[in-house]
Amino acid sequence: MGWTLSVGEITINNPEGPPGRDVVRDFHTWKKQEDGSWKVVVDMWNSELPITD
């Protein structure tokens, strides 16, 4: 098993106003397969943006 943790910034174009920006964090758990390859078995992420209605 292995894991990766990363932080990234995304920008979403908005034709009706300024672009949206967010910082996201993601976590992946990897499992080594019998053939030597690695596959993701858990994928989680979260956003810094507040929850809106």
DSSP file (Angstrom, degrees, kcal/mol; ACC not computed):
  #  RESIDUE AA STRUCTURE BP1 BP2  ACC     N-H-->O    O-->H-N    N-H-->O    O-->H-N    TCO  KAPPA ALPHA  PHI   PSI    X-CA   Y-CA   Z-CA
    1    1 A M              0   0    0      0, 0.0     2,-0.3     0, 0.0    30,-0.2   0.000 360.0 360.0 360.0 152.4    0.0    0.0    0.0
    2    2 A G  E     -A   30   0A   0     28,-2.0    28,-3.3     2,-0.0     2,-0.3  -0.940 360.0-148.4-151.4 170.8    1.0    3.6   -0.6
    3    3 A W  E     -A   29   0A   0     -2,-0.3     2,-0.4    26,-0.2    26,-0.2  -0.988   3.2-158.3-145.8 155.9   -0.5    7.0   -0.5
    4    4 A T  E     -A   28   0A   0     24,-2.1    24,-2.5    -2,-0.3     2,-0.4  -0.987   5.4-169.0-131.8 145.3   -0.2   10.4   -2.1
    5    5 A L  E     +A   27   0A   0     -2,-0.4     2,-0.3    22,-0.2    22,-0.2  -1.000  15.9 168.5-132.9 130.9   -1.4   13.8   -0.8
    6    6 A S  E     -A   26   0A   0     20,-2.4    20,-2.5    -2,-0.4     2,-0.4  -0.963  25.2-148.3-143.9 161.1   -1.5   16.9   -3.0
    7    7 A V  E     +A   25   0A   0     -2,-0.3     2,-0.3    18,-0.2    18,-0.2  -0.991  25.0 171.1-127.2 135.9   -2.8   20.5   -3.0
    8    8 A G  E     -A   24   0A   0     16,-2.7    16,-2.9    -2,-0.4     2,-0.4  -0.974  27.0-133.0-144.3 158.5   -3.8   22.2   -6.2
    9    9 A E  E     -A   23   0A   0     -2,-0.3     2,-0.4    14,-0.2    14,-0.2  -0.937  21.8-167.8-112.6 134.1   -5.5   25.4   -7.4
   10   10 A I  E     -A   22   0A   0     12,-2.8    12,-2.2    -2,-0.4     2,-0.4  -0.928   7.6-158.1-120.9 148.1   -8.3   25.3  -10.0
   11   11 A T  E     -A   21   0A   0     -2,-0.4     2,-0.5    10,-0.2    10,-0.2  -0.992   5.9-160.5-123.9 131.2   -9.9   28.1  -11.9
   12   12 A I  E     -A   20   0A   0      8,-2.7     8,-2.9    -2,-0.4     2,-0.1  -0.953  19.6-127.9-115.4 120.6  -13.3   27.8  -13.4
   13   13 A N        -     0   0    0     -2,-0.5     8,-0.0     6,-0.2    -2,-0.0  -0.407  20.6-164.2 -66.9 140.5  -14.3   30.2  -16.2
   14   14 A N    >   -     0   0    0      3,-0.4     3,-1.6    -2,-0.1    -1,-0.0  -0.951  11.9-162.5-128.9 109.0  -17.6   32.0  -15.7
   15   15 A P  T 3  S+     0   0    0      0, 0.0    -1,-0.1     0, 0.0    -2,-0.0   0.682  92.4  51.4 -66.0 -15.4  -19.1   33.7  -18.8
   16   16 A E  T 3  S-     0   0    0      2,-0.1     0, 0.0     1,-0.0     0, 0.0   0.336 125.2 -20.3-103.4   6.7  -21.3   35.8  -16.5
   17   17 A G  S <  S-     0   0    0     -3,-1.6    -3,-0.4     3,-0.0     3,-0.1  -0.959  98.3 -23.3 178.8-163.6  -18.7   37.2  -14.2
   18   18 A P  S    S-     0   0    0      0, 0.0    -2,-0.1     0, 0.0     0, 0.0  -0.293  74.9 -92.0 -67.6 154.5  -15.2   36.8  -12.9
   19   19 A P        -     0   0    0      0, 0.0     2,-0.3     0, 0.0    -6,-0.2  -0.306  39.7-117.7 -64.6 149.9  -13.7   33.3  -12.9
   20   20 A G  E     -A   12   0A   0     -8,-2.9    -8,-2.7    -3,-0.1     2,-0.4  -0.640  28.2-162.0 -86.6 148.0  -14.1   31.1   -9.9
   21   21 A R  E     +A   11   0A   0     -2,-0.3     2,-0.3   -10,-0.2   -10,-0.2  -0.981  12.5 170.1-131.8 142.5  -11.0   30.0   -7.9
   22   22 A D  E     -A   10   0A   0    -12,-2.2   -12,-2.8    -2,-0.4     2,-0.5  -0.994  25.9-142.0-149.3 150.5  -10.6   27.1   -5.5
   23   23 A V  E     -A    9   0A   0     -2,-0.3    25,-1.3   -14,-0.2     2,-0.3  -0.973  27.4-171.5-111.6 126.9   -7.9   25.4   -3.6
   24   24 A V  E     -AB   8  47A   0    -16,-2.9   -16,-2.7    -2,-0.5     2,-0.4  -0.893  13.6-155.5-121.4 149.8   -8.4   21.6   -3.3
   25   25 A R  E     -AB   7  46A   0     21,-2.0    21,-2.0    -2,-0.3     2,-0.4  -0.963  15.2-170.0-119.3 139.4   -6.6   18.9   -1.4
   26   26 A D  E     -AB   6  45A   0    -20,-2.5   -20,-2.4    -2,-0.4     2,-0.4  -0.971  10.9-164.2-134.9 153.3   -6.7   15.3   -2.4
   27   27 A F  E     -AB   5  44A   0     17,-3.0    17,-2.7    -2,-0.4     2,-0.4  -0.999   8.0-172.2-133.9 129.7   -5.6   12.0   -0.8
   28   28 A H  E     -AB   4  43A   0    -24,-2.5   -24,-2.1    -2,-0.4     2,-0.5  -0.980  12.2-154.4-125.2 137.3   -5.2    8.7   -2.7
   29   29 A T  E     -AB   3  42A   0     13,-2.2    12,-3.1    -2,-0.4    13,-1.4  -0.949  19.5-160.5-106.0 130.2   -4.5    5.3   -1.3
   30   30 A W  E     -AB   2  40A   0    -28,-3.3   -28,-2.0    -2,-0.5     2,-0.4  -0.840   8.2-158.9-113.2 146.1   -2.8    3.0   -3.7
   31   31 A K  E     - B   0  39A   0      8,-2.6     8,-2.0    -2,-0.3     2,-0.3  -0.992  21.1-126.4-125.4 130.1   -2.5   -0.8   -3.7
   32   32 A K  E     - B   0  38A   0     -2,-0.4     6,-0.2     6,-0.2     2,-0.1  -0.588  27.7-140.8 -76.0 130.7    0.1   -2.7   -5.6
   33   33 A Q    >   -     0   0    0      4,-3.7     3,-2.0    -2,-0.3    -1,-0.1  -0.400  24.9-104.3 -87.9 165.6   -1.3   -5.3   -8.0
   34   34 A E  T 3  S+     0   0    0      1,-0.3    -1,-0.1     2,-0.1    -2,-0.0   0.805 121.5  56.7 -59.8 -29.9    0.0   -8.8   -8.6
   35   35 A D  T 3  S-     0   0    0      2,-0.1    -1,-0.3     1,-0.0     3,-0.1   0.431 122.6-104.9 -83.6   2.8    1.4   -7.6  -12.0
   36   36 A G  S <  S+     0   0    0     -3,-2.0    -2,-0.1     1,-0.3     2,-0.1   0.290  82.1 123.7  94.3 -10.1    3.4   -4.9  -10.3
   37   37 A S        -     0   0    0     -5,-0.1    -4,-3.7     1,-0.0     2,-0.4  -0.383  57.0-127.2 -79.7 163.8    1.1   -2.0  -11.3
   38   38 A W  E     -B   32   0A   0     -6,-0.2     2,-0.4    -3,-0.1    -6,-0.2  -0.921  22.4-170.8-113.8 138.4   -0.5    0.4   -8.8
   39   39 A K  E     -B   31   0A   0     -8,-2.0    -8,-2.6    -2,-0.4     2,-0.4  -0.975  27.3-114.4-129.0 143.6   -4.2    1.1   -8.6
   40   40 A V  E     +B   30   0A   0     -2,-0.4   -10,-0.2   -10,-0.2     3,-0.1  -0.602  32.5 171.6 -74.5 129.2   -6.1    3.7   -6.6
   41   41 A V  E    S+     0   0A   0    -12,-3.1     2,-0.4    -2,-0.4   -11,-0.2   0.578  70.7  32.2-111.9 -18.2   -8.4    2.1   -4.0
   42   42 A V  E     -B   29   0A   0    -13,-1.4   -13,-2.2     2,-0.0     2,-0.4  -0.992  61.4-179.0-139.4 132.9   -9.4    5.3   -2.1
   43   43 A D  E     +B   28   0A   0     -2,-0.4     2,-0.3   -15,-0.2   -15,-0.2  -0.958  12.4 165.2-133.7 113.3   -9.8    8.8   -3.6
   44   44 A M  E     +B   27   0A   0    -17,-2.7   -17,-3.0    -2,-0.4     2,-0.3  -0.961   3.0 166.8-128.2 146.4  -10.8   11.6   -1.3
   45   45 A W  E     -B   26   0A   0     -2,-0.3     2,-0.3   -19,-0.2   -19,-0.2  -0.980  12.2-162.8-150.2 161.7  -10.7   15.4   -1.8
   46   46 A N  E     -B   25   0A   0    -21,-2.0   -21,-2.0    -2,-0.3     2,-0.3  -0.977  12.8-133.4-145.5 160.5  -12.0   18.6   -0.2
   47   47 A S  E     -B   24   0A   0     -2,-0.3   -23,-0.2   -23,-0.2   -25,-0.0  -0.763  11.2-141.4-111.0 153.6  -12.5   22.2   -1.2
   48   48 A E  S    S+     0   0    0    -25,-1.3   -24,-0.1    -2,-0.3    -1,-0.1   0.574  73.2 105.0 -86.7 -10.9  -11.6   25.4    0.7
   49   49 A L  S    S-     0   0    0    -26,-0.2    -2,-0.2     1,-0.1     2,-0.1  -0.409  77.6-111.4 -71.4 145.4  -14.8   27.1   -0.5
   50   50 A P        -     0   0    0      0, 0.0     2,-0.3     0, 0.0    -1,-0.1  -0.369  36.1 -98.8 -71.0 155.5  -17.7   27.5    2.0
   51   51 A I        -     0   0    0     -2,-0.1     2,-0.3     2,-0.0     0, 0.0  -0.574  45.3-165.6 -72.5 134.5  -20.8   25.5    1.6
   52   52 A T              0   0    0     -2,-0.3    -3,-0.0    -3,-0.1    -1,-0.0  -0.849 360.0 360.0-121.5 159.5  -23.6   27.5   -0.1
   53   53 A D              0   0    0     -2,-0.3    -1,-0.0     0, 0.0    -2,-0.0   0.448 360.0 360.0 -80.3 360.0  -27.3   27.0   -0.5
